[in-house]
Structures are given as C-alpha cells and as structure tokens.
C-alpha cells in the first residue's frame, strides 16, 4: 500500500479551501474557522474524506 500524503483540512484563503472542497472533499464552497478556511460550505458536509480539528 502506498503512503499518500494527507490532504490539509484548513487553508489560508477561501479560494484554496473551495478548490480543495471540489478536488478532495466531494463538496462545494468553504467556511471560516478562526482566521483560516475549511472546505465545504457547512461544517461536516464533506463526504468521501474526513477532516477533524480541535
């Protein structure tokens, strides 16, 4: 089994998070998390890839 790098769950810009949402999280949009952005318009919307944060 090949080791694949983890996909980040937080991004510096909304555009980066929206791009990741489309490519890696099977959702659209982004939502703010403090001063950073997370993929998907709503938290917990992602399917096909899980993300966790404190």
C-alpha angles and dihedrals in degrees: 000000000000121000109240119195116251117255111240115246097203129051137189094233137038091234092057091049092048090050091050090047090058097041104037113012104046093234140091135241131019138250131210121253108185107302093339136069131240127201121259127046092255130033112258094021096114119111126185093028129047127216128191134187137171 
